[in-house]
Amino acid sequence: MSPDEIKAALGSGLLSFPVTPFDAKGEFNPRPYAQHLEWLSQYPAKVLFAAGGTGEFFSLSPDEIPKIVAQAKASAGTIPIVAGCGYGTRMAIEIAQAAEGAGADGILLLPHYLIEAGQEGLYAHVKAVCDSVRIGVMVYNRDNAILQAATVERLAQSCPNLIGFKDGTGQIGLVREITARLGDRLTYLGGMPTAELFAEAYLGAGFTTYSSAVFNFVPQLACDFYRELRAGNVEHTSKILKSFFYPFMEIRDRGKGYAVSAIKAGVRIRGFEAGSVRSPLTDLKPDEVDELRALIEAHS
């Protein structure tokens, strides 16, 4: 897809990040990944992100990422695939180019590794990745890679294939300044953990969509919430928040890294061989899995 085409797809509806399944030895397991994506492709998500944050990008080796992207392209039908990308600039360029070669329709540039950087360094980093590929790139604004509005505007002017801005900071003032200054130059994606909890606020800040992690295991519920949100049906979205998302948040917040571990547990509960998370993450405890199972069964 051209950068403009993936930009349009990103802004047209709900997005999601499939988990990356591992076998008993901790290696990427393509068969259940294909089965899971084939199941998800029956629901109206507009773009899927392979090897993204929920897909444990941070625990994957660079040579695994194009394999995951290629499998996603083969299994998701006509749904576009965006690949995770990150680390230092040189490694990020290698990952971006490998993902493009594997068929990725776009790149999501996650925060670089470990150290904080100033705006000039962040500008150089993002620009180098954009310049290294022909496909569309979106930046993930969070943690140690928080771009200020002037930097985003400068990047948008310098990088024609920068097509998206995803925010995981929760800084509504900052993101509203970005949407006000750049208008429709970019597509804006909500990227807070369990994004549905923040979706109304981000919609008011000019964001058109968000990535739903729970789409991995309750896709119909995720689609229903998105539809009612866009329709302005506050009564219905509040009902779903109270019955599902707040109880899910309570489980998710019990352990560090559970924002990923709980999603993978949900996929296993739905019958897919997702395997365990890789260290340094840890799986949910048995009683927490039982709680999550009861919540899923009540909403499936």
N, C-alpha and C positions, 0 to 999 in steps of 0.2 A: 504494500500500500504506500501511496505517496504520503508525505508529512501532512498535507491538508486532509487527506482521506482518513488517516488515523486520528487526527484532531477532531474531525466531525464525529467519528465513531465514539470517541471517548466522551464527548459531550451529549450523546444521544440517549443515554440511559444508565442503568446500574452496571457496576464493574465488580470484579472479584479476583481474588488471589488463591488459586488452588494450592493445597498443601503438596509437598513433595514426599511421596512414600518411599520408605526404606525397608529393605528386607531384614532378615534375622542377623545378617552380618553388618548391617548399617549402610549397605550400598543402595544406590538409586534403583527402584523397582519399577520398570516401565509398564508392566502388565496392569497392575491396579491403578496406576496413574492414567493409563488410557481408558480403563473402565470408568473411573471417576469423572474424567473430562467428557466422555461420551454421555454420561448421565447428566452432568451439568449443562451440556449443550442443548438439552431439551427445554431449558428455561431461558427466558429472554435477557440474559446478561449480554451487554454489548461488546465488552472486551474482557479477556482473561489475561492475567499477569503470571507468566511462568517464572519460577525461581525468584519470586518477590519476597517480601518480608515474611508473610505467612507461609511461603514456600521455603523458608529457612535459608535464604540467600547467604546469610552470614556464616552458615556452617558448610556451604558447598565449596568445593575446589573449582577454580576457574574452568577446568576442562570438563566438568560435569554440566555446566550451564548450557552450552549448545546442544548437548544430548537431550536435556530436559525440554529445551525450546523445540527441537525437532520433533520430539514425541508429542508435545502439545499441539503443534501445527498439524500433525497427522491424525490427531484424535478429536479435535474441537470443531470439526466441520468448517463452517464458514465464519466462525467467530474469530476476530483478529486476536493475535497474541503479542503481548508486550513482554520483553525480557527484563529481568532485574540486572542491574549493573552497579558497580561501586568500587570501593577501596581507593588506593592512590591513583593519580592521573594516568600513569603508564599502564597499570593493570586494568583500570577502567576502560581505557581505549581498546586493549586486547579483548576484554570481555564483550564490549559493545560490537566490535568487528566480528567476533566469532558468533555472537547471537544473530547479527545481520546475515552472516553466511549460512546460518542454520534456518533462516526463514522468518525471523522475528519481524513483525510489522512496526515495532517501535521499541524504544528503550526507556526504562525508568531508572534514573540515576539516583541511587540511594546515597546517604551521607558517606563521605570518605572515612578512612580508618583513623580512629583514636584521637588525633590531635585537633585542637581548634585552629581556625584559620580566619584571617581578615577578609574583608570584602574583595580586595584585589585578587587575593589568592583563590577565593571561591569563583570569581569571575573567570580567571584563567583556567581553572579546573573544568568548569562546565563548558566553556567555549571549546577547549581542546577535545572533549568528548563529542560535542556536536559536530565539530569540524571533521571528526574521524569517520563518520558514517553518513549515509544518504537518507536513512529513515528518520522518522520523527523522534524527538527526545523530550521527555518531561523530567523536571527536577523534583525531588522529594525534600521539602523544606522541614527539617527537624533536627533535634539533638545538636551536633557540632557543625551543622551546615545550614545555618539560618541566613537566608538571603534577605537583604533589605530591599525596599521597593525600588530604589534607584539602581541597584545592581540588577534586579530582574528586568527593569526597563532597558538597561544597557545591553543585557544579553539578548533580549527580544529584538533589538535593533541590529545586533551583530550576527545573530544565528537564525537564519530563515527556517531551519528545521527544529528550532525550539518551539514546541507546540503546546506544552502543558506545564502546569504548576500544581503540585500536590502538597498540601499542608498537613503536617502532623504536630504543629506547635500549640494550637489552640489560641494563638494570639490574634483575636478577631480584629483588633485595631490595625495590626500590620497587614493582614490578608485583605482587609477592606481597602486599605490604601493601594495595595497592588492591583486589585480588581478595578478600582476607580481610575488608576493611572493608565492601565493597559487595556481596559475594555475587552473587546472580543479578540484581541491579538492572541491570547492564550485560552486554552480550556482549563478550567479550575476544578480540582478534585479534592474532596475532603479525605483526609488520611489519618485521622485520629484512631487509636485502637477502639474497636467496636464503634465504627463511624456513625451508626444509627443514633447513638446517644447524643451526638453533636450536630446531626444533620440539619435540624431546623435553624440553628444559629448560623451554620455555614451557608445555607440557602439564602438567608437574609443578607449575608456578606457578599453575595454575587457568585457563589459556587453553584454549578449546574448539577453536579453529581458527586458520588463518593464510591469508595471501594468497600464492599461488604464481605467481611471474613466469614460470617455465619452462613452466607450463601453456600459455603462448602458442604453444609449438612442440613440446612433447612432452606433450600433455595426458594420454595414457594412463599414461605413467610417473608423472606428477604425481599422478594419481588412485590409482595402485597404491601409491605411497609413503604417501599420506594414509591409505588403508585399512589398510595394515599397521601404521602408527603407532598408529592408534586401536585396533587389535587387540592392541597390545603385542608385536608380532612383531619384536623387536630384531634378531634374526639377519637377517631379510629387509631391514629398513630400513638396517642397517649395510652390507649388500651393495650396495644402491642408492647409498648415500652414497659408498662407495669407488669404484664403477664409473662413476658419472655426476657426482654433485654436487661432489665434491672436484676432479676434473679441470675441471669447469665453473668452479668458484671460482678455479682457477689462471689460467684465461683471463680471467675477469672482473676479477681484481685487477691486471692489467697496466696498466690505464689508468684515470685518473679519469673517472667517468661511465660506465664500461663496464657497471655494473650495469643500465643502461638500454640502452646501445648493443649489448651482447651479446644481449639479448633480441630487439631489433629485427633483428639479424643472423640469429638463429635463425628468426624468422618469414619472412624473405626466403629462407632456405635451404629452408624447407618450401613455397615456391612462391607466396607471397603478395607483392604489390607494396607492401611497407611503406615503401619509400623510405628515405632517409637520416634520421639524427637531425638536429634543428635545432641550430645553434650556440647556446650555447658547447660543446655536446657534440660529439664526433667519433666517426666510425664505426671499427669494428675494422679492422685492417690485413689485407691479402689472406691472409697466412699464418695469421693468427689465425682468419679465416673458414674456411680449409681445416681447421684443427684442430677448430673447432666443428662443421663439417659431418661430419667423421669420427665425432665423439662422438654427434651426433644419429643418424646412420645406424646406429650400433651399438646404439641404444636405441629404434628406431622399428619 
